[in-house]
Amino acid sequence: MRRILLPFLALPAVLAAAEAVLDTLKEPRGAVEKAHAELWRRFVDEHNVVLDYTDLDGSFRRPTPQDCREHKPSALSWGVPVEDGPMFNGLYLDAMCNRWKLTRNETDRAKARRLVDGLLFLSSLGNTPGFIARGVATDGRTTYPMGSNDQTTPWLYGLWRYVREGLAEPAERGRLVAKFCEQVNVLDANGWRMPCDGGPSKYRGGFAQPTWEGAPRLLFVMKAMREFTGDAHWQERYLAAANEKVGKGQRSRLEICRTGMVFDPGQGKRHSWTGSEGVICLRALWEMETDPALRDAYAQGLRASAELSAKSLPLCFEFDVNGKEHFEHDWRVMNEVWKPQHSEAETVEVANAGLRVQHRASPRLHLEKDWVREPCFAAWVVTLCPDNALVARHRDAILDVITHYRYDRIHLSQFFPVESAWYRLELSRKPGAPKPN
């Protein structure tokens, strides 16, 4: 009789322990630690590159060299688990550098260094100077041929942030600054376009667009080059580019930055995750700039960007953390609509067609994109604003995002910005935090 009763007698203790765990996850710090643990358990691969998605046990289907050479599902690799390595490594470095600033823990610095190693690994692939690979095949060498400005921007930002925050040892700092400058000089020589490594197109995206997609990125790399090299020529080019009137509206790049983030027209959805790349450049410019007028313009752009993204914060409640919708991990379902690609336009067409197939096969995927990725990136964008009073107004909504999710049940890695948001909130409360203009 005693043996039968023991499990039942133990049940209250088990339930109490489970409830304690759930209470911990409802507390922001505990939720962030859970997100951090999940990211490093499942999403950082053997090449120190952050994956787009995995199964809940950390497994995923890496493309083969043949997949890459045949451009399947597309030469852009959209929808493949290794699609966004430079983007996510570089963006996540914002979190890891700030985590280290809070903890001064060598374990955290080592993790940040692993992300830097992943960036350097991706830039070593291929045979084309300036090419930044998205990911790598099963042989550890072969890659899809097309990168993009959305991959290169975080690659540059991640190195800049790591060096600027003082995580790099002196010799390491010299090597990273040299790699940064080498990359920028190649882009400059290519008209600020992103080189591809063969394939259907010679370039994919660039920093010269007279829009939000280009203006803050171009100014960031020029200003960073001035900071890293001390060369007055880069300062002259930076100021000329900032004041140059560009595009149909003939607005200066500085005015585009002052206006802040805008979403891609015609998309019909909010895109804080891609828009955030311009915001990190604004934040970097605000930190580097000493001219009050220019700094104020960047601060205005950061405030406008924060207010726009703040509208996405409540979207977290649309996501059912216990939902049972199917997540399809076999990305080769997209090959159903594959065809040879001979230009950038054809590649984008094939890639988008493949994504439509993937979304039909994987209903949980688009739910995570809409209701996890968007509010998590939005939370980070808000905290990138140097106006602490503005950020404080949205603090409760940011904490709602951080504590809403069960991170061990999310397939996409794009919950990682909750770490960035939390660490920036914590740093803003420390004495000596930067004050807005």
N, C-alpha and C positions, 0 to 999 in steps of 0.2 A: 504493500500500500504506500509506503514511504517513497519508493521509487517513482510511483505514478504521480504523487503530489509535488515532488521537487520541481519539475518543469513549470508547473502552474504557480508555485510559490515564487519562482525566479522571474516570472513574467512581468510583474510590476517593476522590478529593477531594470529589466531589459527595455521596457517602454519608457521608463524615466531616463535612461541613458540615451535612447533615440530622440526623446524630446529635447534633451540637453544639446544634442548635436544640431537639431533643427533651430533651436534658439541661437546657437552660435552663428549659424549661417544667416540668421536674420539680422545679426549685428554686422555693421559694415566691415570692420576689420577682419572678422572671421570669414565673411563672404569673399573678401579680397584674397585672403590667404588660400581659400579653397580654389579660387580662380587661378591663382599663381601656381599652385600645386598641379592642377589639371593641365595647365599650359605646358609645364615642363615634363609631366608624365607622358603626355600623348602627342604633343604637336611639334616638338623640336627634334628633328631627325638626326641621323648619324653624321650628317654634314653640317650640323649646327644651323639648320635652316628651318624656319617656321612653316609648317604645312597649312594648307587651306582647310582641310577637314580630314577626320579619321573616323573609324568606328569607335564605339565606346570603350573598346579594349586597346585602342591605339593602333590597330591594324589599318592598312590602306593599300591601294593598288598603285604602285609606282609604274610609270610608263617605261616601256622598253626602248632601246636604241632604235629599233625599227619603227615604233610609234612616232618617235621624234623625227626620224628621217622622212617618213611618209606624211608628216604633218597631220596626224590623227590624234584627236578629233579635229584639230585645226592647228595651223602654224603658230597661233597665239596661245594655245593650250588652255583656253578658257574652260572652266569646269573640271579641270584635272587637279588632284590634290597638291601638285607642285607648281601651281599657277602663279603664286604671288610671293615667292621667297624674299626678294629684295625689299618689296613693299612692306611686308609684315616684320621682317627683321629690323629694318630701319625705323619703322614707327614704334615697334615694341621697345627699342632702345631708349626711347623717351621715358618709358616706365622704369626700365631697369637702372638707368642712370639716376633717376629721382629716388628709387628705392634705396640705392646705395648711399645717396646723400642723407637719407633718413637713418639708415642702420649703420653705415660705415663698416658693413660686414664683408669680409673678403669672399665669402660664398656668393654674395650678390655681385661683387665686382667680377668674379670668375664667370658668372652667367652672362653678364654684359659682354665680357670678352669673347665668349662663345658666339654671341650674336654677331659681333664684329668679324670673327673668323668666318662665319657663314657668309657675310657680305663679301669678304675678300675672296672666298672660294667661288662664289657666283660670278665675280668679275674676272676670274681666271679662266673661265670656260670659253670655248669658241676661239676663232682665229681673227676676229675683227677688233681693232682698237676701239675702246669706248663702249663695246657691247656688254650689257649687264644681263646675264641669263636669269630666267625666272625660276628655274629648278633644274634637276638633273635626272637622267634615266637610271635604270638599274645597274649600268656599268660604271656609274660615278663620273662619267665624262661627257656623254652625249646630251644635248639639250635641244629644246625647240628654238627656232631661229629668231623669233621676234620678241624683243623686249618692249619697253614703252617709257614715256615720260613718267607714268605712274609708278614704274619700278625704279627708275633712276633717281627721282627726287628723294624718296626715303633712303636710298643707298647713300646719297650725299648728306642728307640730314642726320642719319644715324652716326656716321663717322664724325661729323661736326659736333654733334651733341656729346658724344663720348669723349672727344678731345677737350671740348670747352669745359666740361664739368670736372675735369681733372682725374679721370679714371685711368688714363694712359700713363705708363711709365715714360721717362724722357726719350729713350730710344724708340719705344713703340710709338710715341707721339710723332716723332720725326717721320717714321715710315707711313703712318696714317695720313699725315698732312701731305706727304709726297704723293700718295695714291689719290687723295682728294684733288690735288692740283693737276695731276696727270689726267684724271677723268674730265675735269672742267676744261682743260686746254684742248682735249680731243673734241669735246662738244662744241667749243668755240670755233674750232677749225671746220666743223661740219655745219656751221650756221645754226648752232644750238638745236640740232636735230639728233634724235637718238638712233645710233647705228644698229642695224640688224646683222645677224651672222649668216648671210645668205638667205635662202628662202624666197618667198614671193615678193618681198619689198626690201629696198635698201635702208629705209628709215621707218620708224613708227613713233610719231609724236615729237614734240619739241617744246622749247621754252620761249620761242619767239611769238607765239600766238598773242594777239592784242586783246586778251580776255583774262578772266580770272584764272583760267587754266595755265596761262603763261606768265603774266606780269609778276606776281610775288615770287615765283620760282626763279626767274631770271635775275631779279634784284637780289635775292638771297645768295645765289652762287657768286655773283659779282662782289657783294659785300663780304662774304666769307673769304673770298680770295684776297681781298684787301686785308682782312684780319689775319689770315694765315701767312701771307707773304710780306706784308708791309709795303707792297708796291703801290705808289701813289697813282700809277696808271689805272689800276683797277678801281680806285675811288673816283677818278674822273669818268670812267666808263659807267660806273654805277649811277652817278649823279645825272649823266647825260641820258641814260636809259630811263631813269625815274621820271625825268621831265619831258621825255619825248612823247609827242601826241601820236597815238596809234589807233588803227582800226577805223571802222565806219563812223563811229561817233567822235573820232579825233580827241579821245581823252588821254591824258598822260597816264603812264603806268602807276604813278603815285596816286592818282585819283581812283584808278581801278582798285588799288590796295585799300584806299580810304573807304570805299564802298563796302568792301568785305566780300565774304563768300556768297556765291550764287550757285544754284544747282543747274545741272545740264538741262537746257531748254527742250521741251517736248518729251521728257522722260515720264512725266506724270507721277513721279515718286520723289521722295526725299533722298538725297545722297550725301549725307554727312561724311560717309567713309571715304569717298573720293575727294570731296570738297576739303576734307581735313588737310590734304597735302599743301594746299595754298595757305591754310591757317598756320601750320607749323612754320612755314616760311615767314609769315607775318610776325609770328612770335619771335623767331630768330632775328629778324630785322629789328624789331623793337628792343631786343636785348643788346644788339650790337651798336645801334645808332646812338649818337651823342647830340645830333642836331635837334633842338626842341621841336621845330616845325615838322620835320620828317618823322620823328618819334611819335608825335601826336597823331599824325596821319595813320601810322600803323596801329596805334592804340584804338583809334576810331574804327578801323577795319576789324580789329579783334572784337570790339564790343558788338558791332553789327553782326559778325559771324556767330558770336555766342548767342545773341538773341534769336537768330534764325534757327540755330540748332536746338535751342531750348524747347522749341515747339515739338521736337521729336521725342523728348524725354518720356511723356506719358505713354508712348507706343509700347513700352515694355509690358504694360498690363494686357496688351492684346495677345501676348504669348502664353500659352498653356504649358507650364513647366512639366506637367504630367501627361502631355499629349502622346498619343500612340501612333501618330502618322508615320508612314514608311519613309525612311531615308535610304535612298539607293546609292550604294557605294561604288557600283560598277559604272564608272564614267564612260566605258566603251559603248553604252547604249547610244551615245551621241553619234557614233559612227554610222548610224542608220541614215543620216542625211549628209554624210561626208562626200566631198568631191574634190578633185584637184584644185589647187589655188595658185593663181598666176599673178595676183596683185594684192595690194593691201585691202582694197574694197572687196574683192572676192573672199579674202580670208575673214574679214569681219562678217560678211554675209553667212559664210559657213559656220563660223563660231556662234553667231546669234541663233542660227537654226538649230545647232546642237544644244544650246542652252535651253531652247524651248522643249526639246525632247527630254532633256534631263529633268526639267521642272515638272513635266507631266509624270515622269516615272518616279519622282522623289518629292511628294508633297511637303514633307518636313523641311526640305531644303529651302524652299522659298519662304516658309514661315520663319525660319531662323534668319534668313537674309533680311526680311522686312521688320521683324519684331525683336531680334537680338542684335544683329549687326548695326542697324540704324541707331537705336537709342544708346547703345554702348559707345559708338563713335561720337554721338551727339554730346554725351556726358563729358567726354574728353575735350571736345571743342569748346564747351562752355568754360572749362577750367583753364584752358590756354589763355583766356582773357586776363590781363593784368589788373583789371578793375575788381578788387576784392569785394566791393559792395555789390556789384552786379552778380558775381559768382555766388555770394552769400544768399541772394534772393532765390537762387535756383538750387541751393544746397540740398534741401529736403527731396526735391525731385531727382537729383543725382543719386542720393542715397537709396531712393526707391529703385532706381535702375540697378545699382550695385547689389542690392539684397534680394531682388526679385527672382533671380535665376538659380537653377540647380545645375551648376557647371559640369558636373559629371554626367549629365544627360544631354549635353549640347554637342553636336557633331562638328560644327564650324569652329574654327579657332578665333573668330572675330569678336569674341567677348573680351579679348585682352585689353581693350582700351579702358575697362573699368579699373584696372590697376593704375594706368596713367592718370585717370581722373582722381582716384583716391589719394595717390601720392602727392599730386599737386594741391589737393585740398589740405592735406596735412602740412605741406611746406608753407602754404599761405598763412598758416596759423602760428608759424615759428617767428620769434623775434628776428627782425632784419629782413623780413620778406619784402620783395620788390613792391613799390608803391606806384599806382597809376599816375599819369601826368595830371 
